Amino acid sequence: MIAVSSCLLEFCVRYDGQHQRYTPLKELYDEGKVISICPEVLGGLPTPRAPAEIVGGNGEDVLLGQAKVIDSQGFDVTEAFVRGAEIALKRVQDLNISLVVLKANSPSCGSQQIYSGEFNGSLKTGMGVCAALFKQNNIQILDENAPNLIPVVNALLDNAT
């Protein structure tokens, strides 16, 4: 079994109340081969909500208390992001999941890049809060843009049966 960001599975949990369905992953979810996680919702944030970005660093820095997650209205939502990441990690560990597919660029789930913290649409290298926590706990992370995503996921699922 693998875990996948809920928004990629057609759940309307993004900050804007929308989803970003990734059809091959949704099909695997419908077959019962993946579980859905949304760290932001698990952390208690509503849908929709103001967009948020990491200010002063990246997800690793947030976990160290050296950066914050701030929404576009200026509210500090760091605590909810950290709490949601911890809950997501526990769910993944409880199910012995070793691979997660997370939403690219998200302040929670981004695994390669995240938004810059300037709310201008630009990206910077770094991980989101949940992705950083997963990495610290040796959980493999891919995003929906990984060129070999579906073959890797299928191979893992085939080996598990």
Backbone hydrogen bonds in HBPLUS format (Angstrom, degrees):
<---DONOR---> <-ACCEPTOR-->    atom                        ^
c    i                          cat <-CA-CA->   ^        H-A-AA   ^      H-
h    n   atom  resd res      DA  || num        DHA   H-A  angle D-A-AA Bond
n    s   type  num  typ     dist DA aas  dist angle  dist       angle   num
A0035-ILE N   A0002-ILE O   2.87 MM  33  6.39 154.6  1.94 152.5 160.8     1
A0003-ALA N   A0099-LEU O   3.35 MM  96  6.81 159.1  2.40 146.9 152.7     2
A0101-VAL N   A0003-ALA O   2.85 MM  98  6.35 154.6  1.92 152.6 160.8     3
A0004-VAL N   A0035-ILE O   2.87 MM  31  6.20 151.5  1.95 160.2 168.7     4
A0037-ILE N   A0004-VAL O   2.97 MM  33  6.05 152.4  2.05 151.4 152.1     5
A0005-SER N   A0101-VAL O   2.91 MM  96  6.41 150.6  2.00 163.3 168.0     6
A0008-LEU N   A0005-SER O   2.98 MM   3  5.63 142.7  2.12 117.5 127.2     7
A0006-SER N   A0037-ILE O   2.79 MM  31  5.19 150.3  1.88 134.2 136.2     8
A0009-LEU N   A0006-SER O   2.89 MM   3  5.14 150.3  1.98 107.7 117.6     9
A0011-PHE N   A0006-SER O   3.26 MM   5  5.52 159.9  2.30 147.6 142.2    10
A0020-GLN N   A0007-CYS O   2.87 MM  13  5.45 167.5  1.89 130.1 133.9    11
A0022-TYR N   A0008-LEU O   2.88 MM  14  5.14 158.4  1.93 142.1 134.7    12
A0013-VAL N   A0011-PHE O   2.96 MM   2  5.66 130.2  2.21 107.6  92.8    13
A0014-ARG N   A0018-GLN O   3.16 MM   4  5.40 157.3  2.22 168.8 162.0    14
A0017-GLY N   A0014-ARG O   2.83 MM   3  5.13 164.8  1.85 120.9 122.9    15
A0049-ARG N   A0015-TYR O   2.75 MM  34  4.81 161.3  1.78 138.2 141.7    16
A0025-LEU N   A0022-TYR O   2.99 MM   3  5.69 125.5  2.29 123.9 136.5    17
A0026-LYS N   A0022-TYR O   3.05 MM   4  6.18 156.7  2.10 149.2 155.5    18
A0027-GLU N   A0023-THR O   2.92 MM   4  6.14 154.8  1.98 157.4 163.2    19
A0028-LEU N   A0024-PRO O   3.23 MM   4  6.49 152.2  2.31 137.1 143.8    20
A0029-TYR N   A0025-LEU O   2.91 MM   4  6.21 150.6  2.00 146.6 155.3    21
A0030-ASP N   A0026-LYS O   2.87 MM   4  6.15 159.6  1.91 149.9 155.1    22
A0031-GLU N   A0027-GLU O   3.05 MM   4  6.30 133.0  2.28 137.3 149.7    23
A0033-LYS N   A0028-LEU O   2.95 MM   5  5.37 165.2  1.97 159.1 154.3    24
A0032-GLY N   A0029-TYR O   2.85 MM   3  5.05 159.5  1.89 110.5 116.7    25
A0042-LEU N   A0038-CYS O   2.88 MM   4  6.09 168.1  1.90 161.5 165.6    26
A0043-GLY N   A0039-PRO O   2.86 MM   4  5.94 136.4  2.06 137.6 148.3    27
A0045-LEU N   A0040-GLU O   3.10 MM   5  5.70 157.8  2.15 158.3 152.9    28
A0044-GLY N   A0041-VAL O   2.91 MM   3  5.17 161.0  1.94 110.4 116.4    29
A0072-SER N   A0051-PRO O   2.77 MM  21  5.70 140.8  1.92 168.5 175.5    30
A0053-GLU N   A0070-ILE O   2.99 MM  17  5.72 159.6  2.03 152.9 153.6    31
A0070-ILE N   A0053-GLU O   3.00 MM  17  5.72 160.2  2.04 165.4 159.0    32
A0055-VAL N   A0068-LYS O   2.74 MM  13  5.44 166.5  1.76 166.3 171.0    33
A0068-LYS N   A0055-VAL O   3.10 MM  13  5.44 166.4  2.12 156.9 158.0    34
A0061-ASP N   A0058-ASN O   2.99 MM   3  5.25 117.2  2.40 102.9 118.1    35
A0062-VAL N   A0058-ASN O   2.97 MM   4  6.36 148.4  2.08 150.2 160.3    36
A0059-GLY N   A0127-MET O   2.70 MM  68  5.30 152.8  1.77 163.5 158.2    37
A0063-LEU N   A0059-GLY O   3.02 MM   4  6.32 161.3  2.05 150.6 154.3    38
A0064-LEU N   A0060-GLU O   3.12 MM   4  6.40 135.3  2.32 137.6 149.7    39
A0064-LEU N   A0061-ASP O   3.16 MM   3  4.98 127.2  2.45  90.3 104.3    40
A0066-GLN N   A0061-ASP O   2.75 MM   5  4.96 155.1  1.81 159.3 152.3    41
A0065-GLY N   A0062-VAL O   2.92 MM   3  5.00 156.6  1.97 106.2 113.7    42
A0077-VAL N   A0069-VAL O   2.79 MM   8  5.49 153.7  1.86 151.7 159.8    43
A0071-ASP N   A0075-PHE O   2.85 MM   4  5.38 162.5  1.88 152.4 157.2    44
A0074-GLY N   A0071-ASP O   2.83 MM   3  5.36 163.4  1.86 122.0 125.7    45
A0081-PHE N   A0077-VAL O   3.17 MM   4  6.49 157.4  2.23 153.6 160.3    46
A0081-PHE N   A0078-THR O   3.06 MM   3  5.15 115.0  2.50  98.9 114.8    47
A0082-VAL N   A0078-THR O   2.93 MM   4  6.19 163.2  1.96 163.5 167.8    48
A0083-ARG N   A0079-GLU O   2.90 MM   4  6.00 167.1  1.92 151.0 155.2    49
A0084-GLY N   A0080-ALA O   2.93 MM   4  5.96 161.8  1.97 143.9 149.2    50
A0085-ALA N   A0081-PHE O   3.03 MM   4  6.17 152.4  2.11 141.3 148.7    51
A0086-GLU N   A0082-VAL O   2.97 MM   4  6.23 158.0  2.02 152.4 158.1    52
A0087-ILE N   A0083-ARG O   2.99 MM   4  6.28 157.0  2.05 151.3 157.3    53
A0088-ALA N   A0084-GLY O   2.91 MM   4  6.07 163.0  1.94 148.1 153.1    54
A0089-LEU N   A0085-ALA O   2.88 MM   4  6.05 158.7  1.93 148.0 154.1    55
A0090-LYS N   A0086-GLU O   3.03 MM   4  6.24 159.6  2.08 144.8 149.9    56
A0091-ARG N   A0087-ILE O   3.04 MM   4  6.35 160.0  2.08 151.7 156.6    57
A0092-VAL N   A0088-ALA O   2.99 MM   4  6.22 163.7  2.02 153.6 158.0    58
A0093-GLN N   A0089-LEU O   2.82 MM   4  6.03 165.9  1.84 157.4 161.5    59
A0094-ASP N   A0090-LYS O   2.81 MM   4  5.90 159.5  1.85 150.4 156.3    60
A0095-LEU N   A0091-ARG O   3.25 MM   4  6.42 137.8  2.43 139.0 148.3    61
A0097-ILE N   A0092-VAL O   3.00 MM   5  5.24 173.8  2.01 155.6 153.8    62
A0096-ASN N   A0093-GLN O   2.97 MM   3  4.86 163.1  2.00 106.7 111.3    63
A0140-GLN N   A0098-SER O   2.88 MM  42  5.93 147.0  1.99 153.0 147.2    64
A0100-VAL N   A0140-GLN O   2.88 MM  40  6.27 155.3  1.94 158.9 166.0    65
A0142-LEU N   A0100-VAL O   2.99 MM  42  6.36 153.0  2.06 156.7 165.3    66
A0102-LEU N   A0142-LEU O   2.83 MM  40  6.27 157.9  1.87 162.8 159.8    67
A0110-GLY N   A0106-SER O   2.82 MM   4  4.46 151.4  1.90 120.2 125.6    68
A0129-VAL N   A0107-PRO O   2.88 MM  22  6.37 153.7  1.95 145.7 139.7    69
A0130-CYS N   A0108-SER O   2.84 MM  22  4.95 119.1  2.22 116.9 134.8    70
A0131-ALA N   A0108-SER O   3.04 MM  23  6.53 156.2  2.10 164.2 163.4    71
A0128-GLY N   A0110-GLY O   2.71 MM  18  4.81 158.0  1.76 142.4 141.4    72
A0126-GLY N   A0112-GLN O   2.99 MM  14  5.59 173.6  2.00 129.3 130.2    73
A0114-ILE N   A0124-LYS O   2.97 MM  10  5.64 157.1  2.02 159.5 166.7    74
A0124-LYS N   A0114-ILE O   2.81 MM  10  5.64 154.7  1.87 165.0 173.6    75
A0116-SER N   A0122-SER O   2.89 MM   6  5.65 157.1  1.95 150.9 147.3    76
A0132-ALA N   A0128-GLY O   2.93 MM   4  6.04 157.8  1.98 149.7 156.0    77
A0133-LEU N   A0129-VAL O   3.08 MM   4  6.35 154.0  2.15 146.2 153.1    78
A0134-PHE N   A0130-CYS O   2.87 MM   4  6.15 160.5  1.91 156.5 161.9    79
A0135-LYS N   A0131-ALA O   2.89 MM   4  6.11 163.3  1.92 151.1 155.8    80
A0136-GLN N   A0132-ALA O   2.96 MM   4  6.19 158.6  2.01 146.6 152.1    81
A0137-ASN N   A0133-LEU O   3.20 MM   4  6.40 129.2  2.47 135.5 148.0    82
A0137-ASN N   A0134-PHE O   2.94 MM   3  5.08 136.1  2.13 100.5 113.8    83
A0139-ILE N   A0134-PHE O   3.06 MM   5  5.21 164.0  2.09 139.1 140.1    84
A0138-ASN N   A0135-LYS O   3.03 MM   3  5.09 155.1  2.10 116.9 114.2    85
A0146-ALA N   A0143-ASP O   3.04 MM   3  5.68 172.2  2.05 124.5 126.6    86
A0149-LEU N   A0146-ALA O   3.18 MM   3  5.13 160.4  2.22 118.2 115.7    87
A0152-VAL N   A0148-ASN O   3.05 MM   4  6.12 161.8  2.08 159.6 165.3    88
A0153-VAL N   A0149-LEU O   2.91 MM   4  6.13 166.9  1.92 160.5 164.4    89
A0154-ASN N   A0150-ILE O   2.85 MM   4  5.94 170.5  1.86 156.1 159.1    90
A0155-ALA N   A0151-PRO O   2.91 MM   4  5.96 158.1  1.96 143.6 149.9    91
A0156-LEU N   A0152-VAL O   2.99 MM   4  6.19 160.7  2.03 149.8 154.8    92
A0157-LEU N   A0153-VAL O   2.93 MM   4  6.17 163.1  1.96 153.3 158.2    93
A0158-ASP N   A0154-ASN O   2.78 MM   4  5.93 154.1  1.85 148.8 156.4    94
A0159-ASN N   A0155-ALA O   2.97 MM   4  6.13 154.2  2.04 145.9 152.3    95
A0160-ALA N   A0156-LEU O   3.14 MM   4  6.32 131.0  2.39 138.2 150.6    96
A0160-ALA N   A0157-LEU O   3.25 MM   3  5.11 134.3  2.47  91.8 104.0    97
A0161-THR N   A0158-ASP O   3.33 MM   3  5.54 153.8  2.41 101.8 109.2    98
